[in-house]
Amino acid sequence: MSLSVFDTEQRYVRLNDVACRVMGVPEDVLLGRYFPESVEDAEHSQSFLNNLRTVTETGRPLRYDSWAGSRR
């Protein structure tokens, strides 16, 4: 499972190995970067960013699920 941790400004603080493989770069390339700078401008990415902002503004957890096809 891919897991990323963000600070209150939606910048990467920590990524697990799976997240790095999915993103195609090592963790040190993403640390400190603003989330939208690291993904394609896609609708699902904007939705994820909106959820990050909501959590930051309210302090309340949200559930966000995302699916992708497997690489075969």
mmCIF file as Biopython writes it, N, C-alpha, C and O atoms, coordinates in Angstrom:
data_model
#
loop_
_atom_site.group_PDB
_atom_site.id
_atom_site.type_symbol
_atom_site.label_atom_id
_atom_site.label_alt_id
_atom_site.label_comp_id
_atom_site.label_asym_id
_atom_site.label_entity_id
_atom_site.label_seq_id
_atom_site.pdbx_PDB_ins_code
_atom_site.Cartn_x
_atom_site.Cartn_y
_atom_site.Cartn_z
_atom_site.occupancy
_atom_site.B_iso_or_equiv
_atom_site.auth_seq_id
_atom_site.auth_asym_id
_atom_site.pdbx_PDB_model_num
ATOM 1   N N  . MET A ? 1  ? 0.834   -1.162 0.000   1.0 0.0 1  A 1 
ATOM 2   C CA . MET A ? 1  ? 0.000   0.000  0.000   1.0 0.0 1  A 1 
ATOM 3   C C  . MET A ? 1  ? 0.889   1.238  0.000   1.0 0.0 1  A 1 
ATOM 4   O O  . MET A ? 1  ? 1.838   1.341  0.777   1.0 0.0 1  A 1 
ATOM 5   N N  . SER A ? 2  ? 0.568   2.160  -0.872  1.0 0.0 2  A 1 
ATOM 6   C CA . SER A ? 2  ? 1.292   3.421  -0.966  1.0 0.0 2  A 1 
ATOM 7   C C  . SER A ? 2  ? 0.849   4.351  0.165   1.0 0.0 2  A 1 
ATOM 8   O O  . SER A ? 2  ? -0.346  4.507  0.415   1.0 0.0 2  A 1 
ATOM 9   N N  . LEU A ? 3  ? 1.814   4.962  0.841   1.0 0.0 3  A 1 
ATOM 10  C CA . LEU A ? 3  ? 1.497   5.861  1.945   1.0 0.0 3  A 1 
ATOM 11  C C  . LEU A ? 3  ? 2.425   7.066  1.912   1.0 0.0 3  A 1 
ATOM 12  O O  . LEU A ? 3  ? 3.647   6.927  1.845   1.0 0.0 3  A 1 
ATOM 13  N N  . SER A ? 4  ? 1.821   8.256  1.960   1.0 0.0 4  A 1 
ATOM 14  C CA . SER A ? 4  ? 2.578   9.505  2.010   1.0 0.0 4  A 1 
ATOM 15  C C  . SER A ? 4  ? 2.077   10.331 3.182   1.0 0.0 4  A 1 
ATOM 16  O O  . SER A ? 4  ? 0.886   10.320 3.491   1.0 0.0 4  A 1 
ATOM 17  N N  . VAL A ? 5  ? 2.987   11.048 3.837   1.0 0.0 5  A 1 
ATOM 18  C CA . VAL A ? 5  ? 2.644   11.924 4.950   1.0 0.0 5  A 1 
ATOM 19  C C  . VAL A ? 5  ? 2.975   13.349 4.510   1.0 0.0 5  A 1 
ATOM 20  O O  . VAL A ? 5  ? 4.034   13.612 3.940   1.0 0.0 5  A 1 
ATOM 21  N N  . PHE A ? 6  ? 2.038   14.265 4.790   1.0 0.0 6  A 1 
ATOM 22  C CA . PHE A ? 6  ? 2.186   15.661 4.383   1.0 0.0 6  A 1 
ATOM 23  C C  . PHE A ? 6  ? 2.141   16.580 5.594   1.0 0.0 6  A 1 
ATOM 24  O O  . PHE A ? 6  ? 1.551   16.244 6.621   1.0 0.0 6  A 1 
ATOM 25  N N  . ASP A ? 7  ? 2.775   17.749 5.460   1.0 0.0 7  A 1 
ATOM 26  C CA . ASP A ? 7  ? 2.676   18.749 6.515   1.0 0.0 7  A 1 
ATOM 27  C C  . ASP A ? 7  ? 1.439   19.614 6.259   1.0 0.0 7  A 1 
ATOM 28  O O  . ASP A ? 7  ? 0.663   19.331 5.346   1.0 0.0 7  A 1 
ATOM 29  N N  . THR A ? 8  ? 1.254   20.654 7.054   1.0 0.0 8  A 1 
ATOM 30  C CA . THR A ? 8  ? 0.052   21.490 6.930   1.0 0.0 8  A 1 
ATOM 31  C C  . THR A ? 8  ? 0.040   22.361 5.675   1.0 0.0 8  A 1 
ATOM 32  O O  . THR A ? 8  ? -0.968  23.003 5.380   1.0 0.0 8  A 1 
ATOM 33  N N  . GLU A ? 9  ? 1.136   22.389 4.943   1.0 0.0 9  A 1 
ATOM 34  C CA . GLU A ? 9  ? 1.186   23.137 3.680   1.0 0.0 9  A 1 
ATOM 35  C C  . GLU A ? 9  ? 1.172   22.196 2.482   1.0 0.0 9  A 1 
ATOM 36  O O  . GLU A ? 9  ? 1.531   22.587 1.372   1.0 0.0 9  A 1 
ATOM 37  N N  . GLN A ? 10 ? 0.755   20.954 2.714   1.0 0.0 10 A 1 
ATOM 38  C CA . GLN A ? 10 ? 0.643   19.923 1.682   1.0 0.0 10 A 1 
ATOM 39  C C  . GLN A ? 10 ? 1.990   19.616 1.019   1.0 0.0 10 A 1 
ATOM 40  O O  . GLN A ? 10 ? 2.066   19.395 -0.189  1.0 0.0 10 A 1 
ATOM 41  N N  . ARG A ? 11 ? 3.041   19.608 1.827   1.0 0.0 11 A 1 
ATOM 42  C CA . ARG A ? 11 ? 4.375   19.243 1.362   1.0 0.0 11 A 1 
ATOM 43  C C  . ARG A ? 11 ? 4.730   17.872 1.943   1.0 0.0 11 A 1 
ATOM 44  O O  . ARG A ? 11 ? 4.389   17.559 3.083   1.0 0.0 11 A 1 
ATOM 45  N N  . TYR A ? 12 ? 5.414   17.071 1.144   1.0 0.0 12 A 1 
ATOM 46  C CA . TYR A ? 12 ? 5.786   15.726 1.584   1.0 0.0 12 A 1 
ATOM 47  C C  . TYR A ? 12 ? 6.732   15.770 2.779   1.0 0.0 12 A 1 
ATOM 48  O O  . TYR A ? 12 ? 7.711   16.517 2.792   1.0 0.0 12 A 1 
ATOM 49  N N  . VAL A ? 13 ? 6.419   14.955 3.779   1.0 0.0 13 A 1 
ATOM 50  C CA . VAL A ? 13 ? 7.263   14.800 4.957   1.0 0.0 13 A 1 
ATOM 51  C C  . VAL A ? 13 ? 7.878   13.403 4.964   1.0 0.0 13 A 1 
ATOM 52  O O  . VAL A ? 13 ? 9.021   13.225 5.387   1.0 0.0 13 A 1 
ATOM 53  N N  . ARG A ? 14 ? 7.116   12.412 4.494   1.0 0.0 14 A 1 
ATOM 54  C CA . ARG A ? 14 ? 7.583   11.022 4.502   1.0 0.0 14 A 1 
ATOM 55  C C  . ARG A ? 14 ? 6.797   10.233 3.465   1.0 0.0 14 A 1 
ATOM 56  O O  . ARG A ? 14 ? 5.604   10.466 3.270   1.0 0.0 14 A 1 
ATOM 57  N N  . LEU A ? 15 ? 7.472   9.298  2.803   1.0 0.0 15 A 1 
ATOM 58  C CA . LEU A ? 15 ? 6.833   8.374  1.864   1.0 0.0 15 A 1 
ATOM 59  C C  . LEU A ? 15 ? 7.376   6.982  2.125   1.0 0.0 15 A 1 
ATOM 60  O O  . LEU A ? 15 ? 8.554   6.817  2.442   1.0 0.0 15 A 1 
ATOM 61  N N  . ASN A ? 16 ? 6.516   5.981  1.993   1.0 0.0 16 A 1 
ATOM 62  C CA . ASN A ? 16 ? 7.037   4.621  2.131   1.0 0.0 16 A 1 
ATOM 63  C C  . ASN A ? 16 ? 7.597   4.159  0.784   1.0 0.0 16 A 1 
ATOM 64  O O  . ASN A ? 16 ? 7.457   4.849  -0.227  1.0 0.0 16 A 1 
ATOM 65  N N  . ASP A ? 17 ? 8.226   2.994  0.783   1.0 0.0 17 A 1 
ATOM 66  C CA . ASP A ? 17 ? 8.865   2.485  -0.432  1.0 0.0 17 A 1 
ATOM 67  C C  . ASP A ? 17 ? 7.874   2.286  -1.577  1.0 0.0 17 A 1 
ATOM 68  O O  . ASP A ? 17 ? 8.204   2.530  -2.738  1.0 0.0 17 A 1 
ATOM 69  N N  . VAL A ? 18 ? 6.661   1.845  -1.250  1.0 0.0 18 A 1 
ATOM 70  C CA . VAL A ? 18 ? 5.647   1.627  -2.292  1.0 0.0 18 A 1 
ATOM 71  C C  . VAL A ? 18 ? 5.281   2.961  -2.947  1.0 0.0 18 A 1 
ATOM 72  O O  . VAL A ? 18 ? 5.179   3.034  -4.172  1.0 0.0 18 A 1 
ATOM 73  N N  . ALA A ? 19 ? 5.085   4.002  -2.161  1.0 0.0 19 A 1 
ATOM 74  C CA . ALA A ? 19 ? 4.761   5.316  -2.716  1.0 0.0 19 A 1 
ATOM 75  C C  . ALA A ? 19 ? 5.869   5.787  -3.653  1.0 0.0 19 A 1 
ATOM 76  O O  . ALA A ? 19 ? 5.588   6.345  -4.714  1.0 0.0 19 A 1 
ATOM 77  N N  . CYS A ? 20 ? 7.099   5.571  -3.275  1.0 0.0 20 A 1 
ATOM 78  C CA . CYS A ? 20 ? 8.237   5.976  -4.113  1.0 0.0 20 A 1 
ATOM 79  C C  . CYS A ? 20 ? 8.248   5.197  -5.424  1.0 0.0 20 A 1 
ATOM 80  O O  . CYS A ? 20 ? 8.530   5.762  -6.481  1.0 0.0 20 A 1 
ATOM 81  N N  . ARG A ? 21 ? 7.945   3.909  -5.361  1.0 0.0 21 A 1 
ATOM 82  C CA . ARG A ? 21 ? 7.880   3.118  -6.587  1.0 0.0 21 A 1 
ATOM 83  C C  . ARG A ? 21 ? 6.751   3.599  -7.488  1.0 0.0 21 A 1 
ATOM 84  O O  . ARG A ? 21 ? 6.924   3.702  -8.702  1.0 0.0 21 A 1 
ATOM 85  N N  . VAL A ? 22 ? 5.590   3.896  -6.897  1.0 0.0 22 A 1 
ATOM 86  C CA . VAL A ? 22 ? 4.455   4.396  -7.678  1.0 0.0 22 A 1 
ATOM 87  C C  . VAL A ? 22 ? 4.801   5.730  -8.339  1.0 0.0 22 A 1 
ATOM 88  O O  . VAL A ? 22 ? 4.472   5.958  -9.503  1.0 0.0 22 A 1 
ATOM 89  N N  . MET A ? 23 ? 5.466   6.607  -7.589  1.0 0.0 23 A 1 
ATOM 90  C CA . MET A ? 23 ? 5.832   7.927  -8.113  1.0 0.0 23 A 1 
ATOM 91  C C  . MET A ? 23 ? 7.029   7.846  -9.053  1.0 0.0 23 A 1 
ATOM 92  O O  . MET A ? 23 ? 7.251   8.746  -9.863  1.0 0.0 23 A 1 
ATOM 93  N N  . GLY A ? 24 ? 7.797   6.766  -8.944  1.0 0.0 24 A 1 
ATOM 94  C CA . GLY A ? 24 ? 8.941   6.576  -9.833  1.0 0.0 24 A 1 
ATOM 95  C C  . GLY A ? 24 ? 10.180  7.358  -9.461  1.0 0.0 24 A 1 
ATOM 96  O O  . GLY A ? 24 ? 11.069  7.551  -10.291 1.0 0.0 24 A 1 
ATOM 97  N N  . VAL A ? 25 ? 10.248  7.812  -8.213  1.0 0.0 25 A 1 
ATOM 98  C CA . VAL A ? 25 ? 11.416  8.573  -7.747  1.0 0.0 25 A 1 
ATOM 99  C C  . VAL A ? 25 ? 11.718  8.204  -6.299  1.0 0.0 25 A 1 
ATOM 100 O O  . VAL A ? 25 ? 10.829  7.746  -5.582  1.0 0.0 25 A 1 
ATOM 101 N N  . PRO A ? 26 ? 12.964  8.396  -5.860  1.0 0.0 26 A 1 
ATOM 102 C CA . PRO A ? 26 ? 13.294  8.132  -4.456  1.0 0.0 26 A 1 
ATOM 103 C C  . PRO A ? 26 ? 12.683  9.190  -3.535  1.0 0.0 26 A 1 
ATOM 104 O O  . PRO A ? 26 ? 12.347  10.292 -3.968  1.0 0.0 26 A 1 
ATOM 105 N N  . GLU A ? 27 ? 12.547  8.833  -2.269  1.0 0.0 27 A 1 
ATOM 106 C CA . GLU A ? 27 ? 11.920  9.720  -1.299  1.0 0.0 27 A 1 
ATOM 107 C C  . GLU A ? 27 ? 12.580  11.096 -1.248  1.0 0.0 27 A 1 
ATOM 108 O O  . GLU A ? 27 ? 11.878  12.104 -1.164  1.0 0.0 27 A 1 
ATOM 109 N N  . ASP A ? 28 ? 13.887  11.160 -1.296  1.0 0.0 28 A 1 
ATOM 110 C CA . ASP A ? 28 ? 14.570  12.455 -1.153  1.0 0.0 28 A 1 
ATOM 111 C C  . ASP A ? 28 ? 14.225  13.440 -2.266  1.0 0.0 28 A 1 
ATOM 112 O O  . ASP A ? 28 ? 14.384  14.647 -2.085  1.0 0.0 28 A 1 
ATOM 113 N N  . VAL A ? 29 ? 13.762  12.955 -3.398  1.0 0.0 29 A 1 
ATOM 114 C CA . VAL A ? 29 ? 13.349  13.843 -4.495  1.0 0.0 29 A 1 
ATOM 115 C C  . VAL A ? 29 ? 12.029  14.549 -4.158  1.0 0.0 29 A 1 
ATOM 116 O O  . VAL A ? 29 ? 11.788  15.668 -4.609  1.0 0.0 29 A 1 
ATOM 117 N N  . LEU A ? 30 ? 11.184  13.893 -3.368  1.0 0.0 30 A 1 
ATOM 118 C CA . LEU A ? 30 ? 9.864   14.446 -3.062  1.0 0.0 30 A 1 
ATOM 119 C C  . LEU A ? 30 ? 9.791   15.190 -1.731  1.0 0.0 30 A 1 
ATOM 120 O O  . LEU A ? 30 ? 8.925   16.047 -1.559  1.0 0.0 30 A 1 
ATOM 121 N N  . LEU A ? 31 ? 10.664  14.886 -0.804  1.0 0.0 31 A 1 
ATOM 122 C CA . LEU A ? 31 ? 10.593  15.525 0.512   1.0 0.0 31 A 1 
ATOM 123 C C  . LEU A ? 31 ? 10.621  17.045 0.398   1.0 0.0 31 A 1 
ATOM 124 O O  . LEU A ? 31 ? 11.494  17.620 -0.251  1.0 0.0 31 A 1 
ATOM 125 N N  . GLY A ? 32 ? 9.651   17.681 1.041   1.0 0.0 32 A 1 
ATOM 126 C CA . GLY A ? 32 ? 9.553   19.132 1.028   1.0 0.0 32 A 1 
ATOM 127 C C  . GLY A ? 32 ? 8.827   19.712 -0.169  1.0 0.0 32 A 1 
ATOM 128 O O  . GLY A ? 32 ? 8.532   20.907 -0.188  1.0 0.0 32 A 1 
ATOM 129 N N  . ARG A ? 33 ? 8.530   18.887 -1.175  1.0 0.0 33 A 1 
ATOM 130 C CA . ARG A ? 33 ? 7.835   19.393 -2.365  1.0 0.0 33 A 1 
ATOM 131 C C  . ARG A ? 33 ? 6.343   19.497 -2.109  1.0 0.0 33 A 1 
ATOM 132 O O  . ARG A ? 33 ? 5.767   18.679 -1.391  1.0 0.0 33 A 1 
ATOM 133 N N  . TYR A ? 34 ? 5.724   20.505 -2.698  1.0 0.0 34 A 1 
ATOM 134 C CA . TYR A ? 34 ? 4.287   20.729 -2.638  1.0 0.0 34 A 1 
ATOM 135 C C  . TYR A ? 34 ? 3.607   19.667 -3.494  1.0 0.0 34 A 1 
ATOM 136 O O  . TYR A ? 34 ? 4.002   19.446 -4.639  1.0 0.0 34 A 1 
ATOM 137 N N  . PHE A ? 35 ? 2.591   19.013 -2.950  1.0 0.0 35 A 1 
ATOM 138 C CA . PHE A ? 35 ? 1.961   17.891 -3.629  1.0 0.0 35 A 1 
ATOM 139 C C  . PHE A ? 35 ? 1.629   18.148 -5.105  1.0 0.0 35 A 1 
ATOM 140 O O  . PHE A ? 35 ? 1.994   17.322 -5.942  1.0 0.0 35 A 1 
ATOM 141 N N  . PRO A ? 36 ? 0.954   19.253 -5.471  1.0 0.0 36 A 1 
ATOM 142 C CA . PRO A ? 36 ? 0.604   19.450 -6.889  1.0 0.0 36 A 1 
ATOM 143 C C  . PRO A ? 36 ? 1.804   19.521 -7.838  1.0 0.0 36 A 1 
ATOM 144 O O  . PRO A ? 36 ? 1.655   19.287 -9.037  1.0 0.0 36 A 1 
ATOM 145 N N  . GLU A ? 37 ? 2.982   19.839 -7.317  1.0 0.0 37 A 1 
ATOM 146 C CA . GLU A ? 37 ? 4.178   19.892 -8.158  1.0 0.0 37 A 1 
ATOM 147 C C  . GLU A ? 37 ? 4.703   18.499 -8.506  1.0 0.0 37 A 1 
ATOM 148 O O  . GLU A ? 37 ? 5.588   18.360 -9.351  1.0 0.0 37 A 1 
ATOM 149 N N  . SER A ? 38 ? 4.161   17.477 -7.860  1.0 0.0 38 A 1 
ATOM 150 C CA . SER A ? 38 ? 4.702   16.138 -8.034  1.0 0.0 38 A 1 
ATOM 151 C C  . SER A ? 38 ? 3.799   15.193 -8.828  1.0 0.0 38 A 1 
ATOM 152 O O  . SER A ? 38 ? 4.173   14.046 -9.071  1.0 0.0 38 A 1 
ATOM 153 N N  . VAL A ? 39 ? 2.624   15.656 -9.231  1.0 0.0 39 A 1 
ATOM 154 C CA . VAL A ? 39 ? 1.677   14.799 -9.947  1.0 0.0 39 A 1 
ATOM 155 C C  . VAL A ? 39 ? 1.169   15.490 -11.201 1.0 0.0 39 A 1 
ATOM 156 O O  . VAL A ? 39 ? 1.245   16.711 -11.342 1.0 0.0 39 A 1 
ATOM 157 N N  . GLU A ? 40 ? 0.650   14.673 -12.105 1.0 0.0 40 A 1 
ATOM 158 C CA . GLU A ? 40 ? 0.037   15.240 -13.297 1.0 0.0 40 A 1 
ATOM 159 C C  . GLU A ? 40 ? -1.207  16.027 -12.901 1.0 0.0 40 A 1 
ATOM 160 O O  . GLU A ? 40 ? -1.817  15.740 -11.871 1.0 0.0 40 A 1 
ATOM 161 N N  . ASP A ? 41 ? -1.582  16.999 -13.691 1.0 0.0 41 A 1 
ATOM 162 C CA . ASP A ? 41 ? -2.775  17.798 -13.424 1.0 0.0 41 A 1 
ATOM 163 C C  . ASP A ? 41 ? -4.004  16.973 -13.797 1.0 0.0 41 A 1 
ATOM 164 O O  . ASP A ? 41 ? -4.548  17.117 -14.892 1.0 0.0 41 A 1 
ATOM 165 N N  . ALA A ? 42 ? -4.430  16.118 -12.889 1.0 0.0 42 A 1 
ATOM 166 C CA . ALA A ? 42 ? -5.553  15.232 -13.132 1.0 0.0 42 A 1 
ATOM 167 C C  . ALA A ? 42 ? -6.653  15.508 -12.117 1.0 0.0 42 A 1 
ATOM 168 O O  . ALA A ? 42 ? -6.393  16.015 -11.026 1.0 0.0 42 A 1 
ATOM 169 N N  . GLU A ? 43 ? -7.868  15.173 -12.480 1.0 0.0 43 A 1 
ATOM 170 C CA . GLU A ? 43 ? -9.010  15.421 -11.600 1.0 0.0 43 A 1 
ATOM 171 C C  . GLU A ? 43 ? -8.841  14.742 -10.242 1.0 0.0 43 A 1 
ATOM 172 O O  . GLU A ? 43 ? -9.129  15.349 -9.210  1.0 0.0 43 A 1 
ATOM 173 N N  . HIS A ? 44 ? -8.379  13.490 -10.230 1.0 0.0 44 A 1 
ATOM 174 C CA . HIS A ? 44 ? -8.219  12.791 -8.954  1.0 0.0 44 A 1 
ATOM 175 C C  . HIS A ? 44 ? -7.146  13.442 -8.079  1.0 0.0 44 A 1 
ATOM 176 O O  . HIS A ? 44 ? -7.226  13.375 -6.852  1.0 0.0 44 A 1 
ATOM 177 N N  . SER A ? 45 ? -6.166  14.057 -8.684  1.0 0.0 45 A 1 
ATOM 178 C CA . SER A ? 45 ? -5.135  14.744 -7.906  1.0 0.0 45 A 1 
ATOM 179 C C  . SER A ? 45 ? -5.707  15.990 -7.242  1.0 0.0 45 A 1 
ATOM 180 O O  . SER A ? 45 ? -5.362  16.291 -6.100  1.0 0.0 45 A 1 
ATOM 181 N N  . GLN A ? 46 ? -6.567  16.713 -7.932  1.0 0.0 46 A 1 
ATOM 182 C CA . GLN A ? 46 ? -7.191  17.905 -7.354  1.0 0.0 46 A 1 
ATOM 183 C C  . GLN A ? 46 ? -8.097  17.513 -6.192  1.0 0.0 46 A 1 
ATOM 184 O O  . GLN A ? 46 ? -8.145  18.209 -5.178  1.0 0.0 46 A 1 
ATOM 185 N N  . SER A ? 47 ? -8.803  16.416 -6.336  1.0 0.0 47 A 1 
ATOM 186 C CA . SER A ? 47 ? -9.663  15.935 -5.261  1.0 0.0 47 A 1 
ATOM 187 C C  . SER A ? 47 ? -8.834  15.591 -4.022  1.0 0.0 47 A 1 
ATOM 188 O O  . SER A ? 47 ? -9.221  15.916 -2.900  1.0 0.0 47 A 1 
ATOM 189 N N  . PHE A ? 48 ? -7.690  14.929 -4.234  1.0 0.0 48 A 1 
ATOM 190 C CA . PHE A ? 48 ? -6.816  14.580 -3.124  1.0 0.0 48 A 1 
ATOM 191 C C  . PHE A ? 48 ? -6.300  15.839 -2.441  1.0 0.0 48 A 1 
ATOM 192 O O  . PHE A ? 48 ? -6.289  15.912 -1.212  1.0 0.0 48 A 1 
ATOM 193 N N  . LEU A ? 49 ? -5.874  16.827 -3.215  1.0 0.0 49 A 1 
ATOM 194 C CA . LEU A ? 49 ? -5.381  18.081 -2.645  1.0 0.0 49 A 1 
ATOM 195 C C  . LEU A ? 49 ? -6.486  18.769 -1.844  1.0 0.0 49 A 1 
ATOM 196 O O  . LEU A ? 49 ? -6.220  19.304 -0.768  1.0 0.0 49 A 1 
ATOM 197 N N  . ASN A ? 50 ? -7.704  18.763 -2.344  1.0 0.0 50 A 1 
ATOM 198 C CA . ASN A ? 50 ? -8.827  19.361 -1.602  1.0 0.0 50 A 1 
ATOM 199 C C  . ASN A ? 50 ? -9.012  18.676 -0.255  1.0 0.0 50 A 1 
ATOM 200 O O  . ASN A ? 50 ? -9.291  19.334 0.748   1.0 0.0 50 A 1 
ATOM 201 N N  . ASN A ? 51 ? -8.857  17.356 -0.231  1.0 0.0 51 A 1 
ATOM 202 C CA . ASN A ? 51 ? -8.971  16.621 1.031   1.0 0.0 51 A 1 
ATOM 203 C C  . ASN A ? 51 ? -7.829  16.974 1.974   1.0 0.0 51 A 1 
ATOM 204 O O  . ASN A ? 51 ? -8.053  17.126 3.175   1.0 0.0 51 A 1 
ATOM 205 N N  . LEU A ? 52 ? -6.619  17.107 1.459   1.0 0.0 52 A 1 
ATOM 206 C CA . LEU A ? 52 ? -5.491  17.517 2.301   1.0 0.0 52 A 1 
ATOM 207 C C  . LEU A ? 52 ? -5.764  18.880 2.935   1.0 0.0 52 A 1 
ATOM 208 O O  . LEU A ? 52 ? -5.505  19.082 4.122   1.0 0.0 52 A 1 
ATOM 209 N N  . ARG A ? 53 ? -6.281  19.799 2.150   1.0 0.0 53 A 1 
ATOM 210 C CA . ARG A ? 53 ? -6.578  21.146 2.664   1.0 0.0 53 A 1 
ATOM 211 C C  . ARG A ? 53 ? -7.667  21.101 3.729   1.0 0.0 53 A 1 
ATOM 212 O O  . ARG A ? 53 ? -7.578  21.790 4.745   1.0 0.0 53 A 1 
ATOM 213 N N  . THR A ? 54 ? -8.686  20.294 3.497   1.0 0.0 54 A 1 
ATOM 214 C CA . THR A ? 54 ? -9.779  20.180 4.460   1.0 0.0 54 A 1 
ATOM 215 C C  . THR A ? 54 ? -9.278  19.646 5.788   1.0 0.0 54 A 1 
ATOM 216 O O  . THR A ? 54 ? -9.662  20.155 6.841   1.0 0.0 54 A 1 
ATOM 217 N N  . VAL A ? 55 ? -8.432  18.632 5.759   1.0 0.0 55 A 1 
ATOM 218 C CA . VAL A ? 55 ? -7.869  18.074 6.992   1.0 0.0 55 A 1 
ATOM 219 C C  . VAL A ? 55 ? -7.047  19.138 7.719   1.0 0.0 55 A 1 
ATOM 220 O O  . VAL A ? 55 ? -7.133  19.265 8.940   1.0 0.0 55 A 1 
ATOM 221 N N  . THR A ? 56 ? -6.259  19.891 6.975   1.0 0.0 56 A 1 
ATOM 222 C CA . THR A ? 56 ? -5.444  20.948 7.576   1.0 0.0 56 A 1 
ATOM 223 C C  . THR A ? 56 ? -6.320  22.016 8.219   1.0 0.0 56 A 1 
ATOM 224 O O  . THR A ? 56 ? -6.040  22.465 9.330   1.0 0.0 56 A 1 
ATOM 225 N N  . GLU A ? 57 ? -7.377  22.422 7.525   1.0 0.0 57 A 1 
ATOM 226 C CA . GLU A ? 57 ? -8.245  23.502 8.012   1.0 0.0 57 A 1 
ATOM 227 C C  . GLU A ? 57 ? -9.107  23.078 9.194   1.0 0.0 57 A 1 
ATOM 228 O O  . GLU A ? 57 ? -9.347  23.878 10.099  1.0 0.0 57 A 1 
ATOM 229 N N  . THR A ? 58 ? -9.574  21.841 9.199   1.0 0.0 58 A 1 
ATOM 230 C CA . THR A ? 58 ? -10.504 21.404 10.240  1.0 0.0 58 A 1 
ATOM 231 C C  . THR A ? 58 ? -9.833  20.600 11.350  1.0 0.0 58 A 1 
ATOM 232 O O  . THR A ? 58 ? -10.348 20.538 12.466  1.0 0.0 58 A 1 
ATOM 233 N N  . GLY A ? 59 ? -8.693  19.986 11.053  1.0 0.0 59 A 1 
ATOM 234 C CA . GLY A ? 59 ? -8.050  19.117 12.023  1.0 0.0 59 A 1 
ATOM 235 C C  . GLY A ? 59 ? -8.739  17.772 12.174  1.0 0.0 59 A 1 
ATOM 236 O O  . GLY A ? 59 ? -8.396  16.988 13.059  1.0 0.0 59 A 1 
ATOM 237 N N  . ARG A ? 60 ? -9.706  17.506 11.315  1.0 0.0 60 A 1 
ATOM 238 C CA . ARG A ? 60 ? -10.460 16.256 11.386  1.0 0.0 60 A 1 
ATOM 239 C C  . ARG A ? 60 ? -10.013 15.307 10.276  1.0 0.0 60 A 1 
ATOM 240 O O  . ARG A ? 60 ? -9.756  15.739 9.152   1.0 0.0 60 A 1 
ATOM 241 N N  . PRO A ? 61 ? -9.920  14.026 10.590  1.0 0.0 61 A 1 
ATOM 242 C CA . PRO A ? 61 ? -9.498  13.053 9.570   1.0 0.0 61 A 1 
ATOM 243 C C  . PRO A ? 61 ? -10.566 12.849 8.505   1.0 0.0 61 A 1 
ATOM 244 O O  . PRO A ? 61 ? -11.761 12.988 8.767   1.0 0.0 61 A 1 
ATOM 245 N N  . LEU A ? 62 ? -10.122 12.522 7.317   1.0 0.0 62 A 1 
ATOM 246 C CA . LEU A ? 62 ? -11.005 12.168 6.204   1.0 0.0 62 A 1 
ATOM 247 C C  . LEU A ? 62 ? -10.516 10.865 5.605   1.0 0.0 62 A 1 
ATOM 248 O O  . LEU A ? 62 ? -9.329  10.544 5.669   1.0 0.0 62 A 1 
ATOM 249 N N  . ARG A ? 63 ? -11.421 10.133 5.035   1.0 0.0 63 A 1 
ATOM 250 C CA . ARG A ? 63 ? -11.036 8.930  4.309   1.0 0.0 63 A 1 
ATOM 251 C C  . ARG A ? 63 ? -10.974 9.270  2.835   1.0 0.0 63 A 1 
ATOM 252 O O  . ARG A ? 63 ? -11.898 9.875  2.290   1.0 0.0 63 A 1 
ATOM 253 N N  . TYR A ? 64 ? -9.894  8.884  2.193   1.0 0.0 64 A 1 
ATOM 254 C CA . TYR A ? 64 ? -9.734  9.100  0.755   1.0 0.0 64 A 1 
ATOM 255 C C  . TYR A ? 64 ? -9.222  7.807  0.145   1.0 0.0 64 A 1 
ATOM 256 O O  . TYR A ? 64 ? -8.152  7.324  0.519   1.0 0.0 64 A 1 
ATOM 257 N N  . ASP A ? 65 ? -9.964  7.250  -0.776  1.0 0.0 65 A 1 
ATOM 258 C CA . ASP A ? 65 ? -9.573  6.025  -1.459  1.0 0.0 65 A 1 
ATOM 259 C C  . ASP A ? 65 ? -9.234  6.335  -2.902  1.0 0.0 65 A 1 
ATOM 260 O O  . ASP A ? 65 ? -9.873  7.167  -3.547  1.0 0.0 65 A 1 
ATOM 261 N N  . SER A ? 66 ? -8.217  5.651  -3.392  1.0 0.0 66 A 1 
ATOM 262 C CA . SER A ? 66 ? -7.789  5.831  -4.768  1.0 0.0 66 A 1 
ATOM 263 C C  . SER A ? 66 ? -7.407  4.473  -5.334  1.0 0.0 66 A 1 
ATOM 264 O O  . SER A ? 66 ? -6.806  3.654  -4.639  1.0 0.0 66 A 1 
ATOM 265 N N  . TRP A ? 67 ? -7.748  4.237  -6.572  1.0 0.0 67 A 1 
ATOM 266 C CA . TRP A ? 67 ? -7.419  2.965  -7.210  1.0 0.0 67 A 1 
ATOM 267 C C  . TRP A ? 67 ? -6.675  3.209  -8.501  1.0 0.0 67 A 1 
ATOM 268 O O  . TRP A ? 67 ? -6.875  4.218  -9.178  1.0 0.0 67 A 1 
ATOM 269 N N  . ALA A ? 68 ? -5.829  2.284  -8.822  1.0 0.0 68 A 1 
ATOM 270 C CA . ALA A ? 68 ? -5.082  2.338  -10.095 1.0 0.0 68 A 1 
ATOM 271 C C  . ALA A ? 68 ? -4.953  0.911  -10.607 1.0 0.0 68 A 1 
ATOM 272 O O  . ALA A ? 68 ? -4.948  -0.044 -9.830  1.0 0.0 68 A 1 
ATOM 273 N N  . GLY A ? 69 ? -4.849  0.783  -11.908 1.0 0.0 69 A 1 
ATOM 274 C CA . GLY A ? 69 ? -4.641  -0.538 -12.496 1.0 0.0 69 A 1 
ATOM 275 C C  . GLY A ? 69 ? -3.274  -1.082 -12.131 1.0 0.0 69 A 1 
ATOM 276 O O  . GLY A ? 69 ? -2.328  -0.333 -11.890 1.0 0.0 69 A 1 
ATOM 277 N N  . SER A ? 70 ? -3.193  -2.391 -12.096 1.0 0.0 70 A 1 
ATOM 278 C CA . SER A ? 70 ? -1.907  -3.011 -11.779 1.0 0.0 70 A 1 
ATOM 279 C C  . SER A ? 70 ? -0.973  -2.951 -12.968 1.0 0.0 70 A 1 
ATOM 280 O O  . SER A ? 70 ? -1.406  -2.936 -14.120 1.0 0.0 70 A 1 
ATOM 281 N N  . ARG A ? 71 ? 0.308   -2.916 -12.674 1.0 0.0 71 A 1 
ATOM 282 C CA . ARG A ? 71 ? 1.316   -2.951 -13.725 1.0 0.0 71 A 1 
ATOM 283 C C  . ARG A ? 71 ? 1.675   -4.408 -13.960 1.0 0.0 71 A 1 
ATOM 284 O O  . ARG A ? 71 ? 2.150   -5.084 -13.047 1.0 0.0 71 A 1 
ATOM 285 N N  . ARG A ? 72 ? 1.461   -4.885 -15.137 1.0 0.0 72 A 1 
ATOM 286 C CA . ARG A ? 72 ? 1.750   -6.292 -15.426 1.0 0.0 72 A 1 
ATOM 287 C C  . ARG A ? 72 ? 2.914   -6.413 -16.338 1.0 0.0 72 A 1 
ATOM 288 O O  . ARG A ? 72 ? 3.307   -7.523 -16.694 1.0 0.0 72 A 1 
#
